[in-house]
Amino acid sequence: METTKEYLLKRIIGEIVLSDIPGEAMRRWREIFGISQLELAKKMKVSPSVISDYEGGRRKSPGSIFIKRYVSSLIEIDEEKGGKILERFSVISKSRSDAILDICEFSSPIVLEKLVKAVDGEFIVYEELSSKYILGYTVVDSIKAIMSMSGSDFIQLIGSTSERAIIFTNTSTGRSPMVAIRVAPIKPSAVILHGIRKLDKLAVELAKIERIPLIISKKENIKELIDSLHRI
C-alpha cells in the first residue's frame, strides 16, 4: 500500500509534467511547502539561479529526472522540519468532510472536455483550455462547505493534486465558491457550477483573474450529475 509520501511524490510530479506552465507549477508547490529557493537549491546541490530560471520560465521545461529531484527534495526538507505538509495531505486518506459528495482520482489523465461533456457543461470562460489534462474531480455541496469547512479544510477538496476539477453543487450564483478559490493557496484546474440560477458577474471575473476555466453544468439534479461522472 502506498504511503502518503509515495502518493504525494507521484501526484506532484504528474501535475508538474502535465502543466502547461511547469515552472509555475514548480514554484506553486515550493511555496505550498514553505521552502525558499535558496534552501531548495542547497538541498539539490544546484545554484539558486537554476531554480529561479526554471520557475520563471527562463529555461526550457525541465526533464523528468530534474522534476523528480525537485519534488523529492521538497518532501525531504519537509520531513526534516517535522513533516507538517505531509501531515496536511495525509487527511486525504482519512475522514473527510460531509460537504464532499464525491471525489475521484483517475487512473490516467483525461482531457477536461470529456468531463465537461459528462456533466452537460457549458464553458463560460477559457473554453480554449478544454484540451488540458486533469487527474480527478471533487463534487462539493457548497452550502455544507460554507457552514462546516474551515480554510485549512480546503486541501480536502483538492485531493492529492490540483490538476482536477472542483464541482460545486447547490450554488445559485457561483459567487461564494469563486471567492473561496480566489483566497485558497492551491487552485484547481477547472471549476464547474451546478444549480446556477443567475451567474454572478464577480464569479466570472475571478475565474478570469485566476485563469481557471469556468463551466456551468446543466444536469437536472445531483444524483444524475454524480451518476454521469461515474460512467467516465
C-alpha positions in Angstrom: 0.0 0.0 0.0 1.3 3.4 -1.0 2.4 5.8 1.8 1.3 9.4 1.8 4.9 10.3 0.8 4.9 8.0 -2.2 1.4 9.0 -3.3 2.2 12.7 -3.0 5.5 12.4 -4.8 3.9 10.7 -7.7 1.0 13.1 -7.9 3.1 16.3 -7.7 5.5 15.1 -10.4 2.5 14.2 -12.6 1.0 17.6 -12.0 4.2 19.4 -13.0 4.7 17.3 -16.1 1.1 17.8 -17.3 1.1 21.6 -16.6 1.0 24.0 -19.5 3.5 26.1 -17.4 5.6 23.6 -15.5 7.8 26.3 -13.9 4.8 28.0 -12.4 3.6 24.7 -11.0 7.0 24.0 -9.5 7.0 27.5 -7.9 3.5 27.0 -6.5 4.4 23.7 -4.9 7.6 25.1 -3.4 5.6 27.9 -1.8 3.0 25.4 -0.5 5.8 23.6 1.2 7.1 27.0 2.5 10.7 26.4 1.2 12.9 29.1 -0.2 14.7 28.8 -3.5 18.0 29.1 -1.6 17.0 26.3 0.8 15.9 24.0 -2.0 18.9 24.7 -4.2 21.2 23.8 -1.3 19.3 20.5 -0.8 19.5 19.7 -4.5 23.2 20.9 -4.7 22.5 23.3 -7.6 22.8 27.1 -7.9 19.7 29.1 -6.7 19.7 30.7 -10.2 18.9 27.2 -11.7 15.7 27.0 -9.5 14.8 30.6 -10.3 15.3 30.2 -14.1 13.2 27.0 -14.2 10.4 28.5 -12.1 10.5 31.8 -14.1 10.4 30.1 -17.4 13.8 31.4 -18.5 15.0 27.9 -19.2 13.2 25.4 -21.3 11.0 22.9 -19.5 13.0 20.7 -17.0 13.3 17.0 -17.7 11.6 14.3 -15.7 14.8 13.5 -13.7 15.2 17.1 -12.5 11.5 17.3 -11.7 11.7 14.2 -9.6 14.8 15.5 -7.7 12.9 18.8 -7.2 9.8 17.3 -5.7 11.8 14.7 -3.7 13.8 17.5 -2.2 10.7 19.4 -1.2 9.4 16.4 0.6 12.7 15.5 2.3 13.1 19.1 3.6 9.5 18.9 4.9 10.3 15.7 6.7 13.4 17.2 8.2 11.2 20.0 9.6 8.7 17.6 11.1 6.6 16.7 8.1 3.9 19.3 8.6 2.9 19.4 4.9 2.9 15.6 4.6 0.6 15.6 7.6 -1.7 18.1 6.0 -2.0 15.9 2.9 -2.5 12.7 5.0 -6.0 13.9 5.8 -7.0 13.0 2.3 -6.9 9.3 3.1 -8.6 9.8 6.5 -12.1 11.0 7.4 -13.4 13.7 5.0 -15.9 16.5 5.4 -19.5 15.6 4.7 -19.5 18.6 2.3 -17.6 16.4 -0.1 -20.2 14.4 -2.0 -17.8 12.5 -4.3 -14.1 12.5 -5.1 -12.2 10.6 -7.8 -8.6 10.2 -8.8 -8.4 9.0 -12.4 -6.1 6.1 -13.1 -4.8 8.0 -16.1 -5.3 11.7 -17.2 -8.3 12.7 -19.2 -9.0 15.9 -21.2 -11.2 18.5 -19.4 -13.6 18.4 -22.4 -14.5 14.8 -21.6 -15.5 15.8 -18.1 -17.5 18.8 -19.3 -19.5 16.6 -21.7 -20.3 14.2 -18.9 -21.9 16.9 -16.8 -23.7 18.6 -19.8 -21.4 21.5 -19.2 -21.2 24.9 -20.9 -18.0 26.9 -20.8 -18.3 30.5 -19.5 -14.6 31.4 -19.7 -11.5 29.7 -21.1 -13.1 27.2 -23.4 -9.7 27.3 -25.2 -8.3 25.3 -22.3 -10.7 22.4 -22.8 -8.0 20.1 -24.1 -5.9 20.4 -20.9 -5.4 17.2 -18.9 -6.9 16.7 -15.5 -6.3 13.9 -12.9 -9.5 13.9 -11.0 -12.6 15.7 -9.7 -14.3 16.6 -6.4 -18.0 17.2 -6.0 -18.8 19.6 -3.2 -22.0 20.7 -1.5 -21.5 24.5 -1.4 -23.8 25.1 1.5 -22.3 22.4 3.7 -18.8 23.6 2.8 -19.6 27.2 3.8 -21.3 26.0 7.1 -18.7 23.4 8.2 -15.4 23.8 6.5 -12.5 26.0 7.6 -9.9 27.4 5.3 -7.4 24.7 6.2 -10.0 22.1 5.2 -9.8 23.3 1.6 -7.0 20.8 1.0 -9.6 18.0 1.2 -11.4 19.5 -1.9 -8.2 19.4 -3.9 -7.4 15.7 -3.0 -3.9 14.7 -4.0 -3.5 17.1 -6.9 -4.7 20.5 -8.1 -4.9 19.2 -11.6 -8.5 18.4 -11.1 -12.0 20.0 -11.5 -14.0 21.1 -8.4 -17.7 20.8 -9.0 -19.8 22.9 -6.7 -23.4 22.0 -6.2 -26.3 23.9 -4.5 -24.8 27.2 -5.7 -27.3 29.7 -7.2 -24.9 32.4 -8.3 -21.4 30.9 -8.0 -20.0 33.9 -6.1 -19.1 32.1 -2.8 -17.2 29.2 -4.5 -15.2 31.5 -6.6 -14.3 33.8 -3.7 -13.1 30.7 -1.8 -11.0 29.7 -4.9 -9.5 33.2 -5.0 -8.2 33.1 -1.5 -7.1 29.4 -1.5 -3.4 28.7 -1.7 -3.9 25.9 -4.2 -6.1 26.4 -7.3 -7.9 23.7 -9.2 -7.6 23.3 -13.0 -11.3 24.0 -13.5 -14.5 24.9 -11.7 -17.9 23.5 -12.5 -21.0 25.1 -11.0 -24.3 23.1 -10.7 -27.6 24.6 -9.7 -26.9 28.1 -11.1 -30.0 30.3 -11.4 -28.2 33.6 -12.1 -24.4 33.6 -12.5 -22.7 36.4 -10.5 -20.5 38.7 -12.6 -17.9 38.6 -9.8 -17.6 34.8 -10.1 -16.8 35.2 -13.8 -14.3 38.0 -13.2 -12.5 35.9 -10.5 -12.3 33.0 -12.9 -10.7 35.3 -15.5 -8.2 36.6 -12.9 -7.2 33.1 -11.8 -7.2 31.9 -15.4 -9.4 29.0 -14.4 -12.0 27.5 -16.9 -15.5 28.2 -15.5 -18.2 25.8 -16.6 -21.9 25.5 -15.8 -23.5 22.0 -15.5 -27.0 21.6 -16.9 -27.7 18.3 -15.2 -31.1 18.1 -13.7 -30.1 17.0 -10.2 -27.0 16.0 -8.1 -27.7 12.2 -8.4 -27.8 12.5 -12.2 -24.6 14.5 -12.1 -22.7 12.0 -10.0 -24.0 9.0 -11.9 -22.8 10.5 -15.1 -19.4 11.2 -13.6 -19.1 7.6 -12.5 -19.6 6.5 -16.1 -16.4 8.3 -17.3 
